[in-house]
Amino acid sequence: MVRLDSPRVALGAAAALAVLLVVLGTLQYRWLDQVADAERDRAKASLAAAAYGFAAEFDREVGHVVACFAPWPDPGEPTRGWFASSWQRCARSGLQSLVGAVYLAEETDGDFTLTRFDPAGLHLETVAWPSELSAIHERLAKRAEASPENAPRFSPIDPDVPALIVSDRRLFRRGQATPSGSNRFVILRLDLAGLKRDLFPELTRQYFGRGRLQDYDLAVFRRGDPVHPIYVSGPGARISAGRWDATADLLSFRMFSEQRRSEAARRPPASPDARVGPGGGPPPPSRLPPDWRFGPRAVGERRPVGGWRLVVAHRDGSLDAAVARARRRNLAVGLGILGILAGAVGLTVASARRAERLARQQIDFVASVSHELHTPLAAIRSAGQNLADGVVNGEEHVRRYGSLIANEGRRLSDMVKSVLDFAGIQSGRRHYRMRPASVEAIVDAALAQCALAAEQRGIRIEREVAEDLPPILADTEALGRALRNLMENAIKYGGSERWMRVRAETVPNGSRPEVAILVEDHGPGVRESERSRIFEPFYRGDDSAATGATGSGLGLALVRPIVEAHGGSVTVESNGGSSGARFVVCLPAAPAAAGDESSAS
């Protein structure tokens, strides 16, 4: 039958738990890889959606501005009134902060005359072409010089100004000249300061102002110029060229969809016959071609991209770096938890082994104490029985028997006292009555109590106590017991030389000197592996059985708490050889103004 509390079962359970922790760690490592990949894909999808939403919303807002100036006025309608009503629509929509200036460019005698609309006075005034519109002026002039069939392609978006060039909608008909032979264009110059002040921050908050999207920096560049940003999301934004996690096009032709919706809303309902053209043929081509560009488009040509580019980058350098960092953090947390579990298992096993060892020591202690108690009791009973039976005759024999009974009774009392002291110390109920005391008197009293045991073993004692020792605050009975335990230990393990020395001297320790009491012997000494445990309860060195020394294992266990209660320390010095052991007790000297009596626990 296998005992569940056996050491083999405990070690087997600990090994099984260790293997289980390794398996859990491996599974967690793989699971974190899968979680990191899924998190990366999810973050990239969310980031791409947010970037696209930002760009689409920006183009939609700018498209609203274009829609306010569409459709063009019918022939004969005053141009000034059309500009005024278009601007009022723009103001009612709250978009006037996005518009820096509104111009009308009209072809006259092979050149274009520029007229500026004044929103304050709601009137038009002829102005010279500003330098910022010189590139637009040049492109319009080249287009006017060419025939309608061979007119150069002309984009309605100028990202450098930035500006939007809105034409008479009839110009969108391929290969057809403008009626009355004049070309007219409305140039909407966007207010870059207004975009950076109002629209860009609002879109940043809307699409990147919540959740983990707040960990990204944004910037807007002109296409082809990734060095000089038009807008950055914050003063601490770090956008490195080429190290972007998501991009989206701004100022693209998608913003003209608002103009298409506006014209569709203003167009009268189509009749059933509108599905066919004049004479029953196909309907006329759409006024708004798919590419939203002036002039014909080559077959197979790619759709144009936006003039500006939104770039998004994670503040940690990249999204992959952030995911990897989060993975390492999660892995560290998981491994830390597993490490804590492993440590708990180890501590549990160590605690169980320690409890088992302590239980074994306690059993040994009970057996040792029982033996130690049995010896003096047997001597007392034997001597008492001899006296009762009249075997002992003569005053000298009676005195010797009485002395034997007294010594064995004292020995029995000391053992009982040691057990009671140990119990009191362990329970915290042992109190000490401190008062100024002479070190010499305490040492001499302890030597006197150990004299008989030393004489019986033939131990030669050397006493070296300095004459100028300062007094100490001590419980003389408790401290005397601690010194007596050290001396009895030296007597038991004194070795073949049968020698012991007790020395007391003053040692400096800053402004307050200390008194050092040394107990030395020439026995086998204390191994280095045993020095940390020699003051533990019930512990007895490996040499105890070899030397035949008896004891309960409480002698040295009482020394340390008693000395520490007096504010001192006890150490053991030994080479583990024939030089023996040296126990050093250091106690602070009593202050000059110490009272007659104080209490400490």
C-alpha positions, -999 to +999 in steps of 0.1 A: +000+000+000+014+034-010+013+061+017+001+094+003+023+113+028+055+095+018+084+115+004+083+096-029+047+105-034+055+142-027+084+142-050+064+125-077+036+150-074+061+179-075+076+164-107+042+160-123+034+196-115+067+208-129+060+189-162+025+204-163+039+239-158+063+233-187+034+221-209+013+251-200+042+275-207+046+260-242+009+261-249+008+297-237+037+307-259+020+293-290-013+308-280+002+342-276+017+340-311-018+333-325-033+361-304-006+385-316-012+376-352-050+381-348-044+413-329-021+425-357-047+417-384-075+433-364-055+465-357-045+468-394-081+464-405-093+490-379-065+514-388-072+511-426-109+517-420-101+548-398-077+562-424-102+556-452-130+572-431-108+602-424-100+607-461-136+601-473-150+625-447-124+651-457-132+648-494-169+649-485-165+682-466-146+697-494-171+682-519-198+701-501-180+733-509-180+723-546-216+714-544-225+749-531-212+763-564-231+739-587-249+739-610-238+769-630-263+797-637-285+794-667-277+817-697-288+852-689-287+848-652-265+875-635-232+861-625-231+883-594-264+869-581-253+834-587-220+839-567-240+855-539-265+827-536-237+801-538-218+818-511-249+820-489-254+783-493-218+777-483-222+800-453-254+782-442-236+749-443-208+763-421-182+757-447-170+793-453-140+787-430-127+762-455-127+787-484-099+812-486-110+830-518-134+825-548-124+836-583-140+836-617-117+831-647-132+840-681-115+837-715-113+870-733-092+875-765-071+844-760-064+851-723-082+847-691-094+876-670-096+870-632-124+883-611-125+879-573-157+875-554-159+897-523-180+879-496-184+910-475-199+931-502-213+903-523-198+917-555-171+909-581-140+928-588-113+923-615-079+916-600-045+906-613-035+869-612-018+863-579+015+844-579+000+814-561-024+809-591+002+814-618+004+776-626-034+775-630-033+806-652-007+789-674-026+757-678-058+776-687-039+796-713-026+764-730-060+749-730-075+780-746-050+780-774-058+744-784-089+732-802-117+716-782-109+682-797-071+685-789-074+703-756-048+691-731-061+671-702-068+694-672-073+683-636-098+703-616-076+698-585-044+718-577-029+703-545-001+728-543-023+760-539-046+741-529-075+750-552-104+735-570-113+746-606-150+742-613-160+745-650-193+751-668-208+717-668-213+718-705-175+716-709-177+680-697-192+670-730-165+654-750-156+672-783-182+700-779-173+736-777-187+760-751-217+780-764-210+816-772-173+807-775-162+816-740-146+794-713-155+801-677-140+786-646-146+791-609-115+787-588-121+778-552-089+784-532-091+764-500-080+781-467-051+759-455-050+776-421-087+769-417-082+732-426-054+728-401-073+747-374-108+732-378-113+703-402-081+682-396-083+683-358-120+675-359-115+645-381-085+633-360-107+633-329-136+616-348-116+588-363-084+585-341-096+598-307-108+567-290-095+533-280-062+521-293-064+544-323-052+571-299-018+555-300-012+567-336+002+599-351-012+614-382+003+636-409-008+650-443+017+655-471+015+667-506+020+637-529+057+634-538+068+655-508+069+633-477+093+657-459+073+688-453+039+680-438+009+701-443-006+689-410+006+668-380-017+655-353+004+669-324+036+687-315+052+654-304+041+634-335+069+613-350+063+605-386+093+589-404+093+588-442+083+554-455+075+540-420+038+542-422+011+518-410-017+531-432-022+556-459-052+572-477-056+597-505-071+632-499-082+657-524-093+629-548-121+630-574-144+613-550-152+647-535-171+657-567-198+632-559-214+659-538-216+680-569-232+651-588-258+646-560-266+683-560-271+684-597-292+653-596-314+668-569-319+700-589-326+682-622-363+679-630-378+644-629-371+625-661-401+615-683-405+579-694-393+590-729-360+603-715-345+569-717-340+574-754-324+602-773-338+623-801-351+602-830-353+571-808-315+567-805-295+562-773-296+588-746-269+616-747-237+609-728-236+618-691-226+654-683-203+641-656-177+616-669-163+589-645-129+605-642-141+640-635-114+655-656-115+679-684-107+665-718-107+629-732-092+600-713-069+575-729-080+539-731-066+518-703-054+548-683-055+543-645-078+563-623-060+593-609-051+594-572-055+622-547-033+653-545-027+649-508-018+618-488-027+609-452-002+588-434-006+571-401+022+557-379+022+541-344+040+561-317+061+531-309+076+531-344+053+508-362+022+487-356+043+455-359+066+468-332+037+477-309+021+443-314+055+426-307+060+447-276+025+438-264+032+401-271+064+403-251+046+420-222+018+394-222+044+366-224+063+381-195+031+384-175+021+348-183+056+334-176+056+354-144+024+338-133+037+304-142+069+313-123+049+322-093+030+289-095+063+271-099+077+290-069+046+282-049+049+245-057+086+247-047+078+265-015+051+240-007+074+211-013+102+228+008+077+236+035+065+200+036+100+188+038+108+213+065+077+203+084+086+167+081+122+174+093+108+195+122+084+168+131+112+143+131+133+166+152+105+171+176+101+133+179+138+131+186+135+159+211+107+141+230+128+109+230+159+128+241+141+147+268+125+115+280+159+100+282+174+130+299+146+131+324+148+094+330+185+096+340+182+120+369+149+105+380+165+070+380+194+083+401+171+101+425+149+071+429+178+047+434+195+070+460+161+075+478+154+038+478+189+030+493+183+056+520+148+042+527+161+006+529+189+016+553+216+004+529+235+037+534+253+039+568+274+066+581+272+104+579+297+106+550+276+082+528+244+100+537+259+133+528+272+119+495+238+105+486+222+138+496+246+157+473+238+132+445+200+137+449+205+175+450+226+176+419+203+153+399+173+173+411+190+205+400+198+189+366+161+179+363+150+214+372+173+229+346+159+207+319+123+216+329+133+252+331+149+251+296+117+236+281+095+262+298+118+290+287+117+277+251+079+275+252+077+311+266+101+325+240+082+307+211+048+320+224+062+356+229+052+356+266+088+356+280+095+389+296+129+402+308+135+425+337+165+447+326+187+464+352+223+475+353+245+445+360+281+435+362+294+413+334+320+398+357+293+387+382+272+371+355+302+352+340+313+340+375+279+328+384+276+308+352+311+293+357+301+283+392+270+264+380+291+246+354+320+238+377+307+204+388+301+192+351+335+204+341+351+187+370+334+154+362+346+155+326+381+168+336+377+201+317+404+227+325+388+262+326+406+294+318+390+326+329+400+360+314+377+388+325+389+423+321+387+445+352+373+477+336+343+462+319+313+487+318+280+476+332+252+463+309+214+463+311+205+427+316+181+402+331+209+384+351+190+351+354+182+349+316+216+360+304+233+337+329+213+308+315+224+317+280+261+319+290+257+286+310+243+269+279+273+280+259+297+267+285+279+234+288+281+231+251+319+236+252+321+211+280+302+185+260+322+190+228+355+200+244+374+172+227+404+152+239+423+183+251+396+190+277+400+227+277+377+257+278+383+294+280+358+321+290+369+356+281+352+390+285+365+423+271+354+457+259+353+463+221+347+498+205+316+504+186+313+541+178+303+563+207+288+534+227+312+505+235+302+469+236+311+440+259+322+408+241+320+375+260+338+346+243+334+309+251+361+288+233+370+251+232+394+228+213+368+203+202+359+192+166+344+226+158+314+235+137+312+227+100+304+257+078+272+239+065+259+237+101+267+273+113+234+287+099+213+260+117+232+255+149+209+279+168+177+263+154+155+244+179+160+206+182+190+208+158+220+187+167+251+185+147+263+154+129+291+149+154+267+145+183+263+108+179+300+103+172+310+121+204+283+105+225+271+138+238+236+139+250+211+167+250+177+180+239+188+204+212+174+234+231+206+247+247+218+269+218+183+275+206+177+295+238+209+315+235+201+336+204+166+349+214+179+358+249+209+377+236+189+395+209+164+405+236+193+422+253+201+442+221+231+420+213+242+394+189+258+359+190+280+344+164+301+312+160+336+311+146+352+278+137+375+263+111+358+229+114+390+213+126+410+207+158+410+245+165+376+240+180+347+265+182+344+301+195+311+316+204+311+354+207+283+372+225+283+410+220+262+432+243+259+470+244+271+488+274+245+504+297+240+542+291+255+564+317+220+576+328+204+542+329+176+538+355+175+513+382+151+490+364+133+487+330+113+460+313+117+445+278+100+415+261 
